[in-house]
Amino acid sequence: MSKTSVIGPANLGTSLQSFICTDELQPGAQPSYEMCKVIFEYHPLGAKIARFPIKLALSQAREISITGGPEQDLKEAFEKEWKALEVKKHILNVKTMSRVYGISSVCLMANGIDPMEPLPYDRLAELAISFNILDALNTAGSLVLNQDPNSVDFQKVDGIAIAGTAYHRSRAHVVMHGDPIYISYTPSAYGFTGRSVYQPCLYPLKSFISSMVTDDMVVKKAGLLVVMMQTVSSAVDWIAEKFGSIKRNLLKEAETENVLQVGEKDKVETLNMQNLDGAFGNSRRNILENIASGDDMPAVMLNNETFAHAFSTGSEDAKYVAHYIDDKREEMESLFAWFDLIVMHRAWNKQFYKSLQAKFPEQYGGVDYTTFFYEAKNSFKTKWPNLLTEPDSEKAKKHDFLMRSTLAAAEVIMPACDQPNKATVVEWVQSVINEQKEFFPAELHLEIADIATYEPPTQMTEPGEPKATPYSHADSSDRWPHVVAEIRKLPARP
């Protein structure tokens, strides 16, 4: 096993200045727990590298669908409890800590329940609970991970212990940044676990601090004025010195809208830093790209460039960022599932079910609570919205094409159908319209059963040969009067 140097408390202080000055920090060095904490707290990019990707991933709420019950009531109860427990904040914190140290945990705390007892899901709604976010030091010694390849729990989390107190596996969820590597010890995580996000880019993080020092020097020297004055003979040294001092003071105090007179051969200039921008600017960009490559992060996320225009136009940079954020969302699926189950048991409790039985007696009058809960739980689906947003003009074009295609297809199919199947086609058109909530805020509700039994007084006229395709704009515009005429034949709603 190869040896690697570790930057720890023995050779590094707890300030960012010590981090800058240490000569032992070389490429390939591993950060200790203290080093990761220093970077996260004090480095200008420390919090951004660890926290910003997760914040961006959580910037959009998941789209929830629950088909096994009254969807609106179930969604409202779930989202209300989700916000009350501040789950989004806990997910952000535990994922951030896992990126900082390589591993972190979230633990459910409840008074009156022994930590080694399984989580009592049936009593969750009655308990006062809270969530604790634990970093690598809080769980040190319990998350080393077994390195025996013949063991069942080889490189797997078997449970956590906090200050010598063991917790049941259902009470906590462990998050690692990266998968464990065999007999590769991570100092920042105190175990053979994941790695800190700072580990691959530790040396460029030091270089970035050096670039900040250069920025400070340039700012200080940018206001320096260089005065080239003609020297005089030694016979009048004292007088010339006094006169020169007066001229320098006048130059120092001069500002906009003043007039300053200098000698014919005197020159006043600033330091020439024209060549600095090219070399220093390229070096700084390379440092940022090296830091970003440590986590396979798009460099645009560290360059403080805006995403608003890029996400709406679908540029290549925006697509790269979107793929990166999709990966982070996928990494959080198990964490979301752990929280989802807790929120479900608290939101859809027995008291809530009694209110549903009173509201929907025909649907739930003879259904027991357990059956109701697992029907709702098993039909609980979530989907992340697309990070790339389309401009309104593109949405309008797609909507126009969808509606024209839907109506053209219905017009071609309906003449060949009997009345029940015509009602099915109408129901399909209605569902397509109701899905376009952005363009049709109010939903359309037709009496499909009445349409299925309706007998029209005259047979619908068979459509002629289409001019082009059923989806062309010119063709569908000519058919509108025919479609409107058929709709008017439908019975009025009582």
LUMDONU-512060 format. One record per residue (C-alpha): residue in three letters; x negated, y, z negated. Coordinates in pm, 1 decimal. Layout:
BEGIN
PT  resn        px        py        pz
PT   ala         X         Y         Z
...
This chain:
BEGIN
PT  resn        px        py        pz
PT   met       0.0       0.0       0.0
PT   ser    -149.1     333.7     104.2
PT   lys    -223.6     597.9    -155.6
PT   thr     -65.0     939.7    -134.5
PT   ser    -134.2    1245.7    -345.7
PT   val     140.2    1368.7    -573.4
PT   ile     183.1    1734.0    -662.3
PT   gly     298.7    1726.4   -1024.8
PT   pro     293.1    1926.4   -1348.5
PT   ala     -69.7    1839.4   -1419.4
PT   asn    -196.0    2039.3   -1125.0
PT   leu      88.3    2278.4   -1050.8
PT   gly     267.1    2536.6   -1259.4
PT   thr     636.7    2604.0   -1263.3
PT   ser     627.1    2925.0   -1058.4
PT   leu     632.9    2976.3    -684.0
PT   gln     301.2    3159.0    -708.6
PT   ser     136.9    2839.0    -829.3
PT   phe     297.2    2656.3    -540.4
PT   ile     138.3    2903.7    -296.5
PT   cys    -208.8    2900.4    -447.6
PT   thr    -265.0    2529.5    -507.8
PT   asp    -532.0    2383.8    -280.7
PT   glu    -421.7    2027.7    -353.6
PT   leu    -106.8    2063.9    -148.4
PT   gln    -206.9    1907.8     182.5
PT   pro     -10.0    1740.6     464.4
PT   gly     125.6    1408.4     338.8
PT   ala     154.5    1514.5     -24.7
PT   gln     465.2    1402.5    -215.2
PT   pro     660.4    1654.2    -424.3
PT   ser     730.7    1577.0    -787.7
PT   tyr    1059.5    1642.9    -966.4
PT   glu     921.6    1975.4   -1095.8
PT   met     801.3    2075.4    -749.6
PT   cys    1144.4    2007.6    -594.1
PT   lys    1310.1    2214.7    -864.2
PT   val    1069.1    2504.5    -803.1
PT   ile    1133.9    2496.3    -427.9
PT   phe    1511.5    2479.7    -472.7
PT   glu    1519.1    2764.1    -724.9
PT   tyr    1258.4    3005.1    -585.5
PT   his    1165.8    2928.3    -225.8
PT   pro    1359.9    3148.4      20.8
PT   leu    1448.8    2842.1     228.8
PT   gly    1478.8    2591.6     -56.3
PT   ala    1849.7    2628.6    -127.1
PT   lys    1931.7    2680.9     239.5
PT   ile    1769.2    2354.3     349.2
PT   ala    1938.8    2152.0      76.7
PT   arg    2276.7    2323.4      52.9
PT   phe    2365.0    2495.7     378.9
PT   pro    2424.9    2182.3     596.2
PT   ile    2664.6    2044.8     334.0
PT   lys    2844.7    2379.9     302.0
PT   leu    2886.2    2389.6     678.2
PT   ala    3016.6    2032.1     682.4
PT   leu    3271.5    2118.2     411.7
PT   ser    3370.2    2451.4     569.1
PT   gln    3667.0    2279.9     735.7
PT   ala    3925.0    2079.6     543.9
PT   arg    4003.7    1724.4     650.9
PT   glu    4324.8    1662.2     841.3
PT   ile    4535.1    1423.7     632.3
PT   ser    4813.0    1196.6     756.5
PT   ile    5024.8     965.0     535.8
PT   thr    5280.6     763.0     728.9
PT   gly    5385.0     535.9     440.5
PT   gly    5623.8     780.0     274.3
PT   pro    5747.9    1139.6     281.4
PT   glu    5431.6    1286.3     430.4
PT   gln    5480.8    1650.0     333.9
PT   asp    5551.5    1575.1     -33.0
PT   leu    5258.3    1333.6     -58.9
PT   lys    5018.0    1572.7     111.9
PT   glu    5116.7    1868.4    -104.6
PT   ala    5073.7    1668.9    -426.0
PT   phe    4737.2    1530.9    -311.5
PT   glu    4596.5    1868.0    -200.0
PT   lys    4716.5    2038.2    -517.5
PT   glu    4536.0    1784.9    -738.5
PT   trp    4227.5    1796.7    -511.5
PT   lys    4198.4    2170.9    -572.2
PT   ala    4278.2    2142.1    -944.5
PT   leu    3990.1    1898.2    -994.7
PT   glu    3757.6    2116.8    -780.9
PT   val    3651.5    1810.8    -584.8
PT   lys    3499.7    2012.3    -299.9
PT   lys    3261.6    2185.3    -541.1
PT   his    3158.4    1853.9    -698.4
PT   ile    3089.4    1696.0    -357.7
PT   leu    2881.4    1997.5    -255.5
PT   asn    2676.7    1983.5    -575.8
PT   val    2610.9    1608.6    -581.0
PT   lys    2510.7    1603.1    -212.8
PT   thr    2286.3    1905.0    -263.4
PT   met    2110.5    1744.7    -561.0
PT   ser    2058.9    1423.0    -365.0
PT   arg    1886.8    1622.3     -91.2
PT   val    1671.6    1809.9    -342.8
PT   tyr    1544.8    1507.9    -540.4
PT   gly    1629.7    1210.8    -318.5
PT   ile    1904.4    1075.6    -546.7
PT   ser    2188.4    1209.3    -759.8
PT   ser    2509.6    1083.3    -919.9
PT   val    2857.7    1201.2   -1010.5
PT   cys    3015.4    1053.7   -1322.2
PT   leu    3378.6    1064.6   -1437.6
PT   met    3403.5    1153.0   -1806.2
PT   ala    3715.2    1081.1   -2016.0
PT   asn    3758.5    1113.1   -2392.3
PT   gly    3850.0     798.3   -2582.1
PT   ile    3726.1     552.0   -2319.2
PT   asp    3405.7     357.4   -2367.9
PT   pro    3158.6     425.4   -2083.1
PT   met    3122.2      52.9   -2016.2
PT   glu    3496.9       6.2   -1964.1
PT   pro    3627.1      -0.2   -1604.8
PT   leu    3804.1     312.1   -1489.0
PT   pro    4174.5     282.4   -1595.8
PT   tyr    4335.6     400.2   -1272.2
PT   asp    4687.6     340.0   -1404.2
PT   arg    4624.8     586.0   -1689.7
PT   leu    4428.2     850.5   -1500.7
PT   ala    4723.7    1090.2   -1481.9
PT   glu    4752.0    1089.8   -1862.5
PT   leu    4382.2    1149.1   -1935.4
PT   ala    4187.5    1473.1   -1952.7
PT   ile    3895.7    1405.3   -1720.4
PT   ser    3594.0    1594.1   -1592.4
PT   phe    3306.9    1524.6   -1354.0
PT   asn    2938.1    1555.5   -1441.3
PT   ile    2676.1    1597.9   -1169.9
PT   leu    2355.9    1413.9   -1264.5
PT   asp    2015.6    1470.2   -1106.7
PT   ala    1723.2    1227.2   -1093.9
PT   leu    1594.9    1316.9   -1441.6
PT   asn    1934.9    1252.4   -1605.6
PT   thr    1938.5     893.4   -1474.7
PT   ala    1562.8     828.1   -1481.4
PT   gly    1483.9     463.2   -1555.9
PT   ser    1825.3     328.5   -1454.2
PT   leu    1799.9     390.9   -1079.9
PT   val    1453.3     253.6   -1007.9
PT   leu    1610.9     -19.9    -785.4
PT   asn    1500.3    -383.3    -776.3
PT   gln    1212.3    -458.2    -534.6
PT   asp    1247.7    -838.1    -541.4
PT   pro    1351.5    -945.0    -187.2
PT   asn    1500.2   -1268.3    -326.3
PT   ser    1736.5   -1082.6    -559.4
PT   val    2103.4   -1014.7    -487.5
PT   asp    2064.6    -652.8    -596.9
PT   phe    1753.6    -593.8    -383.3
PT   gln    1729.4    -214.1    -335.1
PT   lys    2091.9    -176.0    -446.9
PT   val    2240.9      37.9    -722.1
PT   asp    2358.7    -184.3   -1006.1
PT   gly    2485.0      92.4   -1234.2
PT   ile    2361.6     401.0   -1412.4
PT   ala    2259.1     485.4   -1765.2
PT   ile    2251.7     834.7   -1914.3
PT   ala    2028.6     893.3   -2216.6
PT   gly    2037.3     520.3   -2291.3
PT   thr    2415.9     488.8   -2250.0
PT   ala    2518.5     253.3   -1969.4
PT   tyr    2823.4     334.2   -1754.6
PT   his    3052.4      98.1   -1566.3
PT   arg    3004.9     103.6   -1189.1
PT   ser    3358.6     235.7   -1133.3
PT   arg    3283.3     539.8   -1350.1
PT   ala    3005.8     680.6   -1130.9
PT   his    2904.2     715.0    -769.0
PT   val    2537.2     735.3    -666.2
PT   val    2427.1     930.4    -358.4
PT   met    2084.2     890.8    -196.7
PT   his    1923.1    1103.8      72.0
PT   gly    1785.5     845.4     310.4
PT   asp    1767.9     471.8     259.2
PT   pro    1517.0     316.7      19.1
PT   ile    1190.1     191.9     168.2
PT   tyr    1034.1    -123.9      26.8
PT   ile     778.0     -50.1    -250.7
PT   ser     773.1     316.7    -153.8
PT   tyr     801.6     504.5    -482.0
PT   thr     960.9     849.8    -481.0
PT   pro     820.2    1069.8    -761.7
PT   ser    1098.7    1325.9    -738.2
PT   ala    1364.8    1054.9    -786.5
PT   tyr    1176.2     841.7   -1039.8
PT   gly    1235.4     523.6    -843.4
PT   phe    1212.6     328.6    -519.2
PT   thr    1504.1     525.5    -379.0
PT   gly    1574.8     789.8    -118.7
PT   arg    1343.4    1084.9     -57.5
PT   ser    1367.5    1457.3    -111.4
PT   val    1451.6    1661.6     195.0
PT   tyr    1141.4    1869.1     114.6
PT   gln     899.4    1575.6     137.4
PT   pro     842.6    1568.5     517.6
PT   cys     818.3    1948.7     539.6
PT   leu     629.6    2031.1     219.3
PT   tyr     323.2    2177.5     388.7
PT   pro     520.2    2401.7     632.6
PT   leu     716.0    2529.9     331.8
PT   lys     385.0    2652.2     191.1
PT   ser     296.5    2807.5     528.2
PT   phe     626.4    2995.5     527.7
PT   ile     528.9    3162.7     200.0
PT   ser     202.3    3270.4     364.7
PT   ser     403.5    3425.8     646.0
PT   met     600.3    3623.4     386.8
PT   val     271.5    3754.4     242.5
PT   thr     174.7    3865.0     594.3
PT   asp     511.6    4039.5     631.7
PT   asp     447.4    4227.6     309.4
PT   met     101.4    4339.2     426.5
PT   val     239.1    4458.5     761.5
PT   val     515.3    4658.2     593.1
PT   lys     265.0    4826.2     362.1
PT   lys      26.9    4913.9     645.6
PT   ala     297.8    5018.5     894.0
PT   gly     335.8    5355.6     720.5
PT   leu     -36.6    5429.3     717.2
PT   leu    -143.8    5737.0     914.3
PT   val    -497.3    5758.3    1052.0
PT   val    -626.7    6116.4    1094.8
PT   met    -930.0    6175.1    1311.8
PT   met   -1068.8    6520.3    1227.9
PT   gln   -1373.4    6698.7    1366.8
PT   thr   -1660.5    6709.6    1117.2
PT   val   -1845.2    7032.8    1039.6
PT   ser   -2199.3    7116.3     934.7
PT   ser   -2328.2    7059.0     583.8
PT   ala   -2353.5    7436.7     526.1
PT   val   -1982.0    7460.8     479.5
PT   asp   -1919.9    7113.4     330.5
PT   trp   -1724.3    7235.9      32.1
PT   ile   -1502.6    7468.4     234.3
PT   ala   -1445.8    7207.8     506.5
PT   glu   -1356.4    6944.9     247.9
PT   lys   -1101.5    7174.7      87.7
PT   phe    -956.3    7266.7     423.3
PT   gly    -937.3    6902.5     526.1
PT   ser    -762.5    6816.1     201.3
PT   ile    -501.1    7084.5     266.1
PT   lys    -442.3    6950.2     617.7
PT   arg    -402.5    6593.9     487.8
PT   asn    -150.9    6706.3     224.3
PT   leu      46.5    6898.5     485.1
PT   leu      48.6    6588.8     706.4
PT   lys     158.9    6370.2     418.1
PT   glu     451.4    6600.2     332.5
PT   ala     558.0    6662.6     691.3
PT   glu     882.2    6500.4     799.4
PT   thr    1154.4    6522.1    1062.0
PT   glu    1242.8    6878.4    1175.3
PT   asn     909.5    7015.8    1043.3
PT   val     634.4    7164.2    1259.5
PT   leu     275.5    7062.8    1183.6
PT   gln     -26.6    7231.1    1340.9
PT   val    -350.7    7037.9    1383.0
PT   gly    -678.1    7120.8    1548.8
PT   glu    -727.7    7084.8    1919.2
PT   lys    -960.8    6790.4    1872.1
PT   asp    -775.8    6634.2    1577.4
PT   lys    -574.9    6315.4    1628.4
PT   val    -304.4    6157.4    1413.5
PT   glu    -217.2    5791.0    1482.2
PT   thr     -77.2    5482.1    1313.4
PT   leu    -243.2    5140.3    1302.0
PT   asn    -214.2    4957.0    1631.4
PT   met     -29.3    4629.8    1558.3
PT   gln      84.1    4551.4    1911.5
PT   asn     -95.2    4216.5    1922.6
PT   leu      43.3    4108.2    1586.3
PT   asp     397.6    4043.5    1706.7
PT   gly     305.0    3781.1    1963.6
PT   ala      72.6    3564.4    1757.0
PT   phe     247.6    3609.9    1424.1
PT   gly     599.3    3579.9    1573.2
PT   asn     516.0    3252.1    1747.2
PT   ser     349.1    3118.0    1433.9
PT   arg     652.7    3196.4    1220.7
PT   arg     889.6    3031.3    1468.1
PT   asn     669.3    2721.4    1476.3
PT   ile     671.1    2705.5    1096.0
PT   leu    1052.9    2719.6    1090.4
PT   glu    1077.0    2451.2    1358.5
PT   asn     837.4    2227.1    1163.0
PT   ile    1046.4    2271.9     849.2
PT   ala    1367.4    2196.0    1038.8
PT   ser    1219.3    1884.4    1199.1
PT   gly    1159.9    1740.0     850.1
PT   asp    1533.6    1671.4     815.8
PT   asp    1601.4    1649.1    1188.7
PT   met    1783.8    1978.7    1136.7
PT   pro    1851.3    2213.1    1430.5
PT   ala    1604.4    2500.5    1398.9
PT   val    1884.6    2745.8    1476.0
PT   met    2022.6    2675.8    1128.0
PT   leu    1708.0    2822.4     969.2
PT   asn    1660.8    3112.4    1208.7
PT   asn    1962.5    3302.2    1074.7
PT   glu    2125.7    3301.6    1417.5
PT   thr    2502.1    3332.0    1434.7
PT   phe    2712.3    3027.2    1524.9
PT   ala    3040.6    3205.0    1598.2
PT   his    2985.7    3267.0    1968.7
PT   ala    2800.9    2940.2    2024.6
PT   phe    3074.9    2724.4    1871.1
PT   ser    3338.4    2884.8    2090.8
PT   thr    3140.2    2845.3    2412.8
PT   gly    3008.0    2495.1    2348.3
PT   ser    2643.0    2574.5    2420.7
PT   glu    2377.2    2304.3    2388.3
PT   asp    2252.8    2446.8    2056.5
PT   ala    2606.4    2443.7    1920.1
PT   lys    2656.4    2082.5    2032.3
PT   tyr    2334.6    1980.7    1857.9
PT   val    2448.6    2152.0    1537.1
PT   ala    2792.2    1989.1    1565.2
PT   his    2637.8    1640.1    1602.7
PT   tyr    2413.2    1706.8    1303.9
PT   ile    2708.9    1815.9    1088.2
PT   asp    2911.8    1514.2    1204.1
PT   asp    2629.9    1292.0    1074.4
PT   lys    2643.4    1467.6     736.1
PT   arg    3019.6    1416.8     719.6
PT   glu    2974.3    1050.3     799.6
PT   glu    2719.5    1019.7     518.1
PT   met    2979.3    1154.1     274.1
PT   glu    3254.4     903.9     360.6
PT   ser    3190.0     675.7      62.0
PT   leu    3177.1     976.8    -170.7
PT   phe    3508.1    1106.6     -36.2
PT   ala    3664.0     760.3     -71.5
PT   trp    3561.8     749.1    -440.7
PT   phe    3721.1    1086.8    -509.0
PT   asp    4026.1    1011.9    -290.4
PT   leu    4124.9     712.4    -501.7
PT   ile    4099.5     913.7    -824.2
PT   val    4303.0    1202.5    -680.7
PT   met    4570.1     963.5    -546.4
PT   his    4629.8     804.9    -886.9
PT   arg    4656.2    1144.4   -1053.4
PT   ala    4867.3    1310.9    -781.6
PT   trp    5105.0    1024.2    -701.6
PT   asn    5170.5     926.6   -1063.1
PT   lys    5486.8     770.0   -1203.4
PT   gln    5638.2    1107.8   -1289.4
PT   phe    5587.8    1223.4    -930.5
PT   tyr    5746.4     900.3    -804.3
PT   lys    6057.4     961.7   -1016.7
PT   ser    6100.4    1297.5    -844.2
PT   leu    6071.4    1124.2    -503.7
PT   gln    6334.3     867.9    -606.0
PT   ala    6569.3    1149.2    -699.4
PT   lys    6496.7    1327.9    -370.4
PT   phe    6516.2    1016.5    -149.6
PT   pro    6744.8     769.6    -333.4
PT   glu    6822.7     562.9     -23.0
PT   gln    6455.4     512.8      63.1
PT   tyr    6310.0     454.0    -285.5
PT   gly    6606.4     356.5    -502.1
PT   gly    6508.9     -10.0    -524.7
PT   val    6132.4      19.4    -469.2
PT   asp    5897.6     -19.7    -766.5
PT   tyr    5612.6     226.3    -828.9
PT   thr    5329.1     -14.3    -744.3
PT   thr    5475.6     -94.2    -402.6
PT   phe    5528.1     274.7    -328.4
PT   phe    5172.8     368.0    -432.6
PT   tyr    4994.3     106.0    -224.8
PT   glu    5211.1     176.0      79.5
PT   ala    5109.2     542.3      56.9
PT   lys    4746.2     459.3     -20.4
PT   asn    4709.4     212.9     267.6
PT   ser    4859.0     460.4     515.0
PT   phe    4634.6     744.9     395.1
PT   lys    4420.8     856.6     690.2
PT   thr    4182.6    1148.3     726.4
PT   lys    4010.3    1307.0    1022.8
PT   trp    3757.3    1587.4    1043.4
PT   pro    3843.4    1873.2    1280.3
PT   asn    3603.7    1945.0    1562.9
PT   leu    3336.7    2195.5    1465.4
PT   leu    3328.3    2322.2    1825.3
PT   thr    3629.8    2547.5    1875.3
PT   glu    3765.9    2618.8    2220.7
PT   pro    3846.5    2976.7    2328.8
PT   asp    4216.5    3064.4    2354.5
PT   ser    4198.9    3080.5    2734.0
PT   glu    4084.1    2716.7    2756.2
PT   lys    4351.2    2605.7    2508.7
PT   ala    4618.3    2780.5    2714.7
PT   lys    4500.3    2608.5    3033.3
PT   lys    4509.4    2264.5    2870.3
PT   his    4851.6    2334.6    2720.0
PT   asp    4987.3    2446.6    3058.6
PT   phe    4853.4    2134.5    3230.3
PT   leu    4990.5    1908.5    2956.1
PT   met    5341.2    2054.7    2971.1
PT   arg    5358.8    2052.9    3349.8
PT   ser    5235.8    1692.0    3360.2
PT   thr    5482.9    1584.4    3091.1
PT   leu    5782.2    1741.6    3262.9
PT   ala    5677.9    1609.3    3604.4
PT   ala    5641.6    1255.6    3467.2
PT   ala    5981.7    1277.2    3294.3
PT   glu    6143.5    1402.9    3613.0
PT   val    6006.5    1109.3    3814.7
PT   ile    6095.8     844.0    3554.3
PT   met    6445.7     953.9    3446.4
PT   pro    6637.9     887.4    3772.9
PT   ala    6531.8     519.0    3760.5
PT   cys    6645.4     471.3    3396.4
PT   asp    6976.7     390.6    3237.7
PT   gln    7112.8     624.7    2971.6
PT   pro    6938.6     463.6    2666.1
PT   asn    6602.2     478.2    2843.6
PT   lys    6669.9     835.6    2948.3
PT   ala    6715.9     916.2    2581.5
PT   thr    6377.0     749.5    2515.1
PT   val    6214.8     972.3    2778.5
PT   val    6376.9    1280.6    2623.3
PT   glu    6248.9    1172.5    2281.6
PT   trp    5898.1    1136.3    2425.4
PT   val    5912.8    1485.2    2577.2
PT   gln    6037.0    1618.3    2244.1
PT   ser    5745.1    1457.6    2057.2
PT   val    5493.6    1606.2    2303.4
PT   ile    5645.4    1952.8    2254.0
PT   asn    5646.8    1919.3    1875.7
PT   glu    5277.5    1822.1    1876.8
PT   gln    5191.3    2159.7    2028.8
PT   lys    5237.9    2345.2    1700.6
PT   glu    5008.3    2629.4    1803.7
PT   phe    5237.6    2718.5    2096.3
PT   phe    5571.8    2600.4    1951.2
PT   pro    5580.9    2694.4    1580.0
PT   ala    5943.5    2576.0    1543.7
PT   glu    6001.7    2205.3    1605.2
PT   leu    6261.4    2077.6    1852.8
PT   his    6516.1    1828.8    1715.3
PT   leu    6759.5    1671.9    1963.3
PT   glu    7033.6    1417.5    1884.5
PT   ile    6870.2    1123.7    2062.1
PT   ala    7148.0     882.8    1962.0
PT   asp    7411.7    1106.0    2127.6
PT   ile    7200.2    1133.6    2441.7
PT   ala    7166.1     752.9    2456.5
PT   thr    7546.3     704.9    2456.8
PT   tyr    7628.8     998.6    2681.9
PT   glu    7781.3     916.2    3018.3
PT   pro    7715.3    1190.2    3271.7
PT   pro    8007.8    1277.6    3501.0
PT   thr    7792.3    1249.9    3814.8
PT   gln    7491.3    1044.9    3906.2
PT   met    7162.6    1231.4    3897.2
PT   thr    7026.6    1311.0    4242.9
PT   glu    6723.5    1109.9    4334.5
PT   pro    6420.9    1334.0    4377.1
PT   gly    6277.5    1381.5    4722.3
PT   glu    5925.7    1305.0    4832.9
PT   pro    5687.9    1519.6    4628.1
PT   lys    5502.6    1786.2    4820.9
PT   ala    5173.1    1708.5    4654.2
PT   thr    5111.6    1520.9    4331.8
PT   pro    5352.5    1521.4    4035.0
PT   tyr    5091.0    1721.1    3847.0
PT   ser    5034.5    2005.9    4091.5
PT   his    5136.5    2356.0    3990.8
PT   ala    5324.8    2431.6    4312.7
PT   asp    5521.9    2107.0    4299.0
PT   ser    5624.7    2140.0    3933.7
PT   ser    5730.4    2504.1    3975.6
PT   asp    5977.9    2404.8    4250.0
PT   arg    6130.4    2134.7    4029.1
PT   trp    6205.9    2358.5    3734.2
PT   pro    6561.6    2452.4    3856.4
PT   his    6646.5    2081.4    3893.9
PT   val    6518.7    2000.4    3541.1
PT   val    6707.8    2294.4    3390.5
PT   ala    7028.0    2187.3    3566.8
PT   glu    7000.4    1835.4    3424.6
PT   ile    6935.9    1967.6    3073.3
PT   arg    7251.4    2181.7    3094.2
PT   lys    7455.2    1867.9    3164.6
PT   leu    7361.0    1723.7    2828.0
PT   pro    7637.8    1737.2    2561.4
PT   ala    7634.6    2031.5    2324.8
PT   arg    7530.7    1955.8    1968.5
PT   pro    7840.0    1945.0    1738.3
